[in-house]
Amino acid sequence: MAPVGQATTIEPQVRQTSRPATPDAGAGTRAFPYQPLWPFTSAADAQEWQASSRSGGHQPWHLDPVATALSFTRDFLGFAGVDRALASTVTGDDARVQVGYATEGGRTGIAAVIHLVRFGSGTDAPWEVVGTDDTDISLTQPAYGSTVTPPLTVGGRISGVDESIHVWLRTTSGINRGQVVGESCCQPAGGDKSMWTATVSTTAPPGQSLVVVASTGGHLYEVERFAVTGVRLAG
Protein backbone atom coordinates (compact mmCIF):
# COMPACT_ATOMS: atom_id res chain seq x y z
CA MET A 1 0.00 0.00 0.00
CA ALA A 2 1.35 3.40 -0.90
CA PRO A 3 1.90 5.59 2.20
CA VAL A 4 -0.28 8.68 2.42
CA GLY A 5 1.20 11.51 0.42
CA GLN A 6 3.78 9.33 -1.36
CA ALA A 7 3.58 9.31 -5.15
CA THR A 8 4.21 6.01 -6.89
CA THR A 9 3.72 4.91 -10.45
CA ILE A 10 0.49 3.27 -11.61
CA GLU A 11 1.48 0.36 -13.81
CA PRO A 12 -1.60 -0.68 -15.85
CA GLN A 13 -2.33 0.97 -19.18
CA VAL A 14 -5.45 3.06 -18.60
CA ARG A 15 -7.61 5.46 -20.57
CA GLN A 16 -9.06 8.56 -18.99
CA THR A 17 -12.86 8.54 -19.02
CA SER A 18 -13.75 11.25 -16.49
CA ARG A 19 -13.33 14.11 -18.93
CA PRO A 20 -14.52 17.64 -18.17
CA ALA A 21 -18.30 18.03 -18.10
CA THR A 22 -20.53 21.04 -17.45
CA PRO A 23 -18.57 23.52 -15.29
CA ASP A 24 -19.73 24.14 -11.70
CA ALA A 25 -18.61 27.67 -10.91
CA GLY A 26 -19.90 27.80 -7.34
CA ALA A 27 -19.80 30.96 -5.26
CA GLY A 28 -16.70 32.94 -6.14
CA THR A 29 -14.58 29.97 -7.20
CA ARG A 30 -13.03 28.96 -10.49
CA ALA A 31 -15.18 26.74 -12.70
CA PHE A 32 -15.01 23.03 -11.87
CA PRO A 33 -15.07 21.18 -15.20
CA TYR A 34 -16.08 17.76 -13.87
CA GLN A 35 -19.17 16.19 -12.35
CA PRO A 36 -18.62 15.91 -8.57
CA LEU A 37 -19.14 12.37 -7.29
CA TRP A 38 -17.66 12.18 -3.75
CA PRO A 39 -17.39 13.53 -1.09
CA PHE A 40 -18.70 17.01 -1.96
CA THR A 41 -21.82 17.74 -3.99
CA SER A 42 -20.98 21.30 -5.09
CA ALA A 43 -18.30 23.96 -5.05
CA ALA A 44 -20.14 25.66 -2.18
CA ASP A 45 -19.89 22.48 -0.07
CA ALA A 46 -16.16 22.23 -0.78
CA GLN A 47 -15.67 25.89 0.11
CA GLU A 48 -17.55 25.43 3.38
CA TRP A 49 -15.30 22.54 4.38
CA GLN A 50 -12.18 24.50 3.34
CA ALA A 51 -13.18 27.43 5.57
CA SER A 52 -13.94 25.17 8.54
CA SER A 53 -10.69 23.26 8.05
CA ARG A 54 -8.66 26.45 8.23
CA SER A 55 -10.17 27.30 11.59
CA GLY A 56 -10.33 23.88 13.21
CA GLY A 57 -8.76 21.11 11.12
CA HIS A 58 -12.12 19.42 10.49
CA GLN A 59 -11.89 16.04 8.65
CA PRO A 60 -8.28 16.35 7.41
CA TRP A 61 -8.68 13.23 5.22
CA HIS A 62 -10.19 15.52 2.56
CA LEU A 63 -6.62 16.73 1.88
CA ASP A 64 -5.41 13.19 1.14
CA PRO A 65 -6.33 11.73 -2.29
CA VAL A 66 -5.57 8.17 -1.12
CA ALA A 67 -7.89 8.45 1.90
CA THR A 68 -10.57 10.09 -0.25
CA ALA A 69 -10.38 7.33 -2.86
CA LEU A 70 -10.69 4.63 -0.22
CA SER A 71 -13.60 6.47 1.43
CA PHE A 72 -15.38 6.53 -1.93
CA THR A 73 -14.80 2.81 -2.46
CA ARG A 74 -15.72 1.75 1.07
CA ASP A 75 -18.23 4.32 2.35
CA PHE A 76 -20.03 5.40 -0.82
CA LEU A 77 -19.90 2.30 -3.02
CA GLY A 78 -19.92 -0.17 -0.12
CA PHE A 79 -17.13 -2.35 -1.57
CA ALA A 80 -15.68 -3.55 1.73
CA GLY A 81 -13.36 -6.07 0.07
CA VAL A 82 -11.59 -3.34 -1.92
CA ASP A 83 -9.69 -2.19 1.13
CA ARG A 84 -6.28 -0.85 0.10
CA ALA A 85 -4.45 1.60 -2.13
CA LEU A 86 -1.85 -0.10 -4.30
CA ALA A 87 -0.31 2.96 -5.95
CA SER A 88 -0.95 6.65 -6.42
CA THR A 89 0.21 9.54 -8.57
CA VAL A 90 -0.35 13.23 -7.95
CA THR A 91 0.35 15.81 -10.64
CA GLY A 92 -0.63 19.30 -9.56
CA ASP A 93 -4.36 19.31 -8.89
CA ASP A 94 -4.91 15.89 -10.49
CA ALA A 95 -4.50 12.47 -8.85
CA ARG A 96 -4.93 8.80 -9.68
CA VAL A 97 -5.25 6.19 -6.94
CA GLN A 98 -5.12 2.49 -7.71
CA VAL A 99 -7.38 0.59 -5.28
CA GLY A 100 -7.52 -3.16 -4.82
CA TYR A 101 -7.51 -6.21 -2.57
CA ALA A 102 -5.34 -9.07 -1.33
CA THR A 103 -5.08 -12.30 -3.34
CA GLU A 104 -3.16 -15.53 -2.81
CA GLY A 105 0.48 -15.62 -1.82
CA GLY A 106 0.70 -12.04 -0.67
CA ARG A 107 -0.20 -10.70 -4.09
CA THR A 108 -2.79 -8.02 -4.80
CA GLY A 109 -5.48 -7.43 -7.41
CA ILE A 110 -6.31 -4.09 -9.00
CA ALA A 111 -10.00 -3.20 -8.77
CA ALA A 112 -9.98 0.30 -10.29
CA VAL A 113 -7.99 3.48 -10.86
CA ILE A 114 -9.83 6.32 -9.13
CA HIS A 115 -9.52 9.78 -10.70
CA LEU A 116 -9.55 12.74 -8.30
CA VAL A 117 -9.06 16.49 -8.70
CA ARG A 118 -8.82 19.34 -6.21
CA PHE A 119 -12.20 21.01 -5.77
CA GLY A 120 -11.48 24.72 -5.52
CA SER A 121 -8.31 26.77 -5.30
CA GLY A 122 -5.35 26.87 -2.94
CA THR A 123 -3.08 24.20 -1.50
CA ASP A 124 -5.78 23.33 1.05
CA ALA A 125 -8.49 22.69 -1.56
CA PRO A 126 -10.04 19.26 -0.86
CA TRP A 127 -9.87 16.28 -3.20
CA GLU A 128 -12.96 15.16 -5.11
CA VAL A 129 -13.61 11.84 -6.86
CA VAL A 130 -14.70 12.54 -10.44
CA GLY A 131 -14.56 9.08 -12.04
CA THR A 132 -12.38 6.09 -12.89
CA ASP A 133 -9.96 5.36 -15.71
CA ASP A 134 -10.60 2.42 -18.02
CA THR A 135 -8.58 -0.70 -17.31
CA ASP A 136 -9.89 -4.13 -18.37
CA ILE A 137 -13.46 -3.11 -17.56
CA SER A 138 -14.81 0.08 -19.06
CA LEU A 139 -18.04 2.01 -18.72
CA THR A 140 -18.43 4.18 -21.82
CA GLN A 141 -22.20 4.47 -22.10
CA PRO A 142 -23.80 6.75 -21.04
CA ALA A 143 -21.17 9.39 -21.70
CA TYR A 144 -19.53 11.03 -18.71
CA GLY A 145 -21.38 14.16 -17.56
CA SER A 146 -24.27 13.59 -19.95
CA THR A 147 -27.96 14.23 -19.35
CA VAL A 148 -29.93 11.00 -19.66
CA THR A 149 -33.52 9.80 -19.81
CA PRO A 150 -34.56 6.52 -18.12
CA PRO A 151 -34.33 3.68 -18.63
CA LEU A 152 -30.56 3.98 -19.03
CA THR A 153 -28.60 1.93 -21.52
CA VAL A 154 -25.31 1.19 -19.81
CA GLY A 155 -22.37 -0.44 -21.52
CA GLY A 156 -18.67 -0.72 -22.18
CA ARG A 157 -16.00 -3.35 -22.77
CA ILE A 158 -14.50 -6.06 -20.62
CA SER A 159 -11.66 -8.57 -20.74
CA GLY A 160 -11.79 -11.72 -18.66
CA VAL A 161 -13.24 -15.19 -18.24
CA ASP A 162 -16.64 -16.06 -16.76
CA GLU A 163 -17.40 -12.48 -15.81
CA SER A 164 -20.73 -11.31 -14.37
CA ILE A 165 -21.47 -7.59 -14.62
CA HIS A 166 -23.55 -5.93 -11.92
CA VAL A 167 -24.76 -2.35 -12.51
CA TRP A 168 -25.99 0.10 -9.87
CA LEU A 169 -27.27 3.66 -10.02
CA ARG A 170 -26.54 5.67 -6.87
CA THR A 171 -27.60 9.22 -5.99
CA THR A 172 -24.84 11.77 -5.40
CA SER A 173 -26.87 14.43 -3.57
CA GLY A 174 -29.88 14.92 -1.32
CA ILE A 175 -30.86 13.38 2.02
CA ASN A 176 -30.66 9.88 0.56
CA ARG A 177 -27.23 10.38 -0.96
CA GLY A 178 -25.64 7.11 -1.99
CA GLN A 179 -28.96 5.28 -2.16
CA VAL A 180 -29.32 2.65 -4.88
CA VAL A 181 -32.07 3.90 -7.22
CA GLY A 182 -31.57 1.38 -10.02
CA GLU A 183 -29.89 -1.99 -10.46
CA SER A 184 -29.23 -4.68 -13.06
CA CYS A 185 -27.73 -8.06 -12.22
CA CYS A 186 -26.10 -9.99 -13.64
CA GLN A 187 -24.88 -9.73 -17.24
CA PRO A 188 -22.68 -12.65 -18.40
CA ALA A 189 -19.55 -11.41 -20.16
CA GLY A 190 -16.00 -12.35 -21.09
CA GLY A 191 -13.42 -12.41 -23.82
CA ASP A 192 -10.92 -9.79 -24.93
CA LYS A 193 -12.33 -6.25 -24.84
CA SER A 194 -15.78 -7.66 -25.52
CA MET A 195 -18.75 -5.31 -25.57
CA TRP A 196 -21.40 -5.56 -22.85
CA THR A 197 -24.69 -3.72 -22.32
CA ALA A 198 -27.45 -3.57 -19.73
CA THR A 199 -30.71 -1.64 -19.40
CA VAL A 200 -31.36 -0.06 -16.00
CA SER A 201 -34.56 1.61 -14.79
CA THR A 202 -34.46 4.12 -11.96
CA THR A 203 -36.70 5.47 -9.23
CA ALA A 204 -34.69 8.71 -8.95
CA PRO A 205 -36.56 11.98 -9.60
CA PRO A 206 -35.89 14.17 -12.66
CA GLY A 207 -32.79 16.34 -12.33
CA GLN A 208 -31.01 13.95 -9.94
CA SER A 209 -27.27 13.47 -10.35
CA LEU A 210 -26.20 9.83 -10.37
CA VAL A 211 -23.13 7.64 -10.19
CA VAL A 212 -23.34 4.71 -12.59
CA VAL A 213 -21.32 1.76 -11.24
CA ALA A 214 -20.41 -1.42 -13.12
CA SER A 215 -18.58 -4.23 -11.36
CA THR A 216 -17.54 -7.82 -11.94
CA GLY A 217 -16.22 -10.50 -9.61
CA GLY A 218 -17.05 -13.80 -8.04
CA HIS A 219 -13.70 -15.53 -8.51
CA LEU A 220 -12.20 -14.46 -5.18
CA TYR A 221 -14.41 -11.60 -4.06
CA GLU A 222 -17.86 -10.30 -4.90
CA VAL A 223 -16.31 -7.16 -6.42
CA GLU A 224 -12.91 -7.59 -8.11
CA ARG A 225 -13.03 -4.86 -10.76
CA PHE A 226 -15.26 -1.86 -11.23
CA ALA A 227 -15.73 1.36 -13.17
CA VAL A 228 -17.88 4.42 -12.51
CA THR A 229 -19.17 7.44 -14.39
CA GLY A 230 -21.38 10.41 -13.54
CA VAL A 231 -24.62 11.51 -15.25
CA ARG A 232 -27.68 13.66 -14.62
CA LEU A 233 -31.30 12.73 -15.19
CA ALA A 234 -33.20 15.02 -17.52
CA GLY A 235 -35.82 17.31 -15.99
Secondary structure, 3 states (H helix, E strand, C coil): CCCCCCCCCCCCCCECCCCCCCCECCCCCCCECCCCCECCCCHHHHHHHHHHHHHHCCCHHHHCHHHHHHHHHHHHCCCCCCCEEEEEEEECCEEEEEEEEECHHHCEEEEEEEEEEECCCCCCCCEEEEEEEECCECCCECCCCCEECCCEEEEEEEEEEEEEEEEEEEECCCCCCCCEEEEEEEEEEEEEEEEEEEEECCCCCCCCEEEEEEEECCCCCCCCEEEEEEEEECC
